[in-house]
Amino acid sequence: MEIRSSTVLPATRTDITLQTADGLNLVGELAVPADKTPVATLVFLHPLPTAGGYMDSHLIRKASNRLPALAGIATLRFNFRGVSSPRGQSEGSFGEGMDEAHDLAAALRFVQQAGLPRVWLVGWSFGTEVILKHAPAHWGEFEGAILIAPPLHRASADDLSQWVGRSEPLVALVPEFDDFLTPEPARERFAVIPHAEVLAMEGAKHLFVGEKYTRMAHEAILERVAPDALPLPTTWEES
């Protein structure tokens, strides 16, 4: 079977509810490999809610649908406060990237309580801003962070400075033709963090539309988190 946009590979998927410190319930899904212990955990933070971002934004949905089976990875995805999807609606309202600090904290608390291994944060667009601003409050709770198409709109120089001198890997996947921040300006902005890596995603745009670019993003993530799973197969043998 060829792996296509709508392909859902085997995994154990559980609807979850995250509870924030400010009293909100956020809806989400945990997917773990069906037949083995996960080798690592990806916590996804989705794009801008006011521009249609949610837990089913395609790179995130496809990672959840594929990577537990293809790479032995656990994935956690959820709707930020006030965001709805077929899974349901999270309570609250859009927090401009500030109140979402509680949402990130709730996700990290969940994976910690679940005993999931090797936690990496993966943000896309707005989700990268939440990571850059608020993940430093959780040093020791995650292994590294991957930023997909970071716009660096809300993340200030002070936010970036929090990452200086840290050992946690910070990797930015920057589309060659991004609408907001292309590779060379991204390298200039991230230069304040000496250990940050900026990887140009050749030919890609902000939304990573198309299977070629979905695969490019997923393989760049796995290169850091689970390199033994590479290259990702393009077919699946149904049992």
N, C-alpha and C positions, 0 to 999 in steps of 0.2 A: 504494500500500500504506500503510495506516495504521500508524504507529509505536506498538507496544504494548509491554507489559512484557517480553515474551520476544524482541522484535525484535533481530536481530544484523545490523548494517549492514556494508558492505564495509570492510575494513582489512587490513593485513598484521600478523598476530598471531604472536608468537614466545614460546614458553615459555622462561623465563630462570631462572637461579640466581644469587642474590646471595650473596657470600661476606663474612662479617663479620670484623672484626678479632679477635674472640675465637674464631674457628675454626668457625663454623656456616655451613651452607648453607640459604638461605631460598628457597622456591619462589615464582615470580611469572610475570607476563605483561607483555610490552611490545606495545602496539598503536599503529601509526602509519598515517597516511593511505595508502591504496592507490596513489594516483596523483599525489601531490605531496609536497613537503617540508613538515614540520609548522611551523606558525607559533608554537607554544609547546608546552610539556610540562607535564603535570600528574602529580605524584608523589602517589599516594593512600596514606594511612595509616588503617587500618580501625578499627572500634569494638572495644570491650573483648572480648578473647578468652574470658574466663571467663563472658561473657554471650552467647556465640554469634557475636561479631564475627569476620570473616575477609575475605579478598580478594574474595569474592563477595557481601558485604553489598550490598543492592540498589542504592543510589545509586552505588556504585563500579562494580559490574558493568555497570549501564546506561550509565554514562559511558564505559566502555571499549567497550561494544557500539555506541555511537552517535556520540560526539564526534569520533573520527577522521574519519568521513565527513561529519558535519554541520558541523563547525567547523574542520577541518584541524588538530586537536590530537593530539599524541602522549600516550598515557596509560601510566603504569607503576603496576601494582598488585601486591602481594605479601602473603604470609602472614607476620605477625610470628613470632618464634621460638616453637616448640611448637604452632603452629596448623596445622590440616589443612583441606583443601578438595578438591573434585574434581581440582584441579591437582596435589595431593600434600601432603605434610606437611613443614613447615619443622623443622629440627633444633632441639634445645634445649627450654627450658621457659619459661613465663611469667615475665617479669622485673619485674613490678609497675611498669612505666613507666620503670624505671631502665636495665636491660640493653638495652631497646629503643633506647637511644641508638646502639648498634652497628648496629642494623637500619636506622635512618634514615641513618646514615653510609654504609652499604653501598649503599643506594638512590641517594644523591646521587653516590657514586663511580661507579656504573654509568652514570647518565645523562651524567655528565661525560665518561667514557671513550667513550661512544657518540656524543658530539658533538651531543646533542640541545639545541635552543635554548630560551631563555627559560623556565627551570624555576620552576614554582610548586609549593609544598607545599600539599596539601589533606588535612586531617584531619577525621575524623568521630568525635565523642565522645572515646573514649580516644585516638584518633589525634591529637586536638587537644592533649592533654596532652603527648604525646611531642614535638610541634612546639614548644610553648611552653617546655618544659624544655630541649630539646636542640638545636633548630635554631640558637640563637645560637653554638654551636660551629662553625657553618658559614657565617658571614657571607661574602658574596661568591659563594656557590655556588648561590644561589636568588634569584629576583627579588622574591618576595612570598609571603605565606601566607594561606590561607583556612581558617577554623575553622568546621566545621558542627556545630551543637549542642554547644558546649563546656560540659562540666559544671563545670570548674574545681574538681575534687576533689583531684587530685594536684598540679596546678600551684599553686605558692605565690606569695606576694607577691614573694619574691626572684626567682622565675622570670619573673614579669611585668616586673620592673624591668629585666631584661636587654634588653628591647625599647625602653626609653625612649631617645629621641634617635636612633633608627635611621631610615634612609630607606626601608627595605623596607616596603611596604604590609602591614597586618595587618587582615584583615576577618573579623568574626564574624557568621555567619548563625544567628540565635537564634530558634528556633520560639516563636510566641506562646504555645503551650500546652505548653512543654517540661516534662518530668518533673523536671528537675534545676536548670535555670537559665533563667528567662524574661527578656525583653528589658530591663526596667527594672533588676533586680538586676545583669544583665550589664553594663549601661552604668555602673553604680556600680563594679563590680569592675574593668572595663577603663579607667576614667577615669585610672588611674595611668599609662597609655600615651597621651599626648595625641593621637597620630596614629592610634590604633586606631579603626576604624569598627565599630559594632554595628548590624546591619540586622535588623529584626524580620521574621520570615517569617510573614506573616499567615495564621492558621488552622492552621499546621503544628504537629505534635507531634514528639517526639524522633526518631521513626523515619521521618518523612517518607513515610508510607504513602499510596499513591495516585499516579496519573500526574500529577495537578495539582501535587503537592508535589515530585515528582521533577523536573518541568520548572522549578518555581520555584527549586530549589537549583541545577540546572545552569545556568539563565540568570543567576543571581546570580554564579556563578563566571565565566561567560563575559563578563559585563559588565566585569569587571576584566581578564581575560586575553585575550579575543578578541571585542571588542564588535562587530566587523564581521559576526560570525556570527549576530547577533540580528536578529529573533526566531527561535528555533529552529523549524523546520518540524515539523508533526505528521504529515506523510506523506512517503513516499520513492518516487521513480520507479525501478522496477527496470529494468535494461538487459538 
